[in-house]
Amino acid sequence: MDNYSPWAKIDPNMKQTYQGTDGTEGFVSAWSSTHKDVGVGEQEIEKIVEGESIDFKLRFFEPFKSDDHGYLLTSAITENQTKVTWGSDGHMDYPFNALILIMNFEKTIGEDFSKGLSNLKQILENK
């Protein structure tokens, strides 16, 4: 994910740590950044269904606390093409949930997911 995530590219100097074996259930990727759009958090792979999905837990600690679910869904289009859907199911606790009234988080996050998927497509097509 570090290669295509739009947030990983915002702060190239962020501290990152890893626990476990990458690409397996239980793997944790953690980050720490002073950049307001990156913050501090971690992502843990919860479940992998080969050729179908990866479910992960997103834990944000700064600039806000949140415990959310994220996912990548894959489905074959052709033998050489795969559709990837990236999303999350989350919430914001008070007082940050008040920001939902003044900002369109779904649009903003959706644009970030689209940018990340575009980065992923470019990486895979150039291999």
Protein Blocks (a to p, Z undefined) as FASTA:
>chain_A
ZZmmmklmmmmmbccddedjehiahiacddddfbfklmpaddddfbdcehkbccdddddf
bfbdcddddddddddfblmbccdddddddddddfklmmmmmpcfklmmmmmmmmmmmmmm
mmmmmZZ
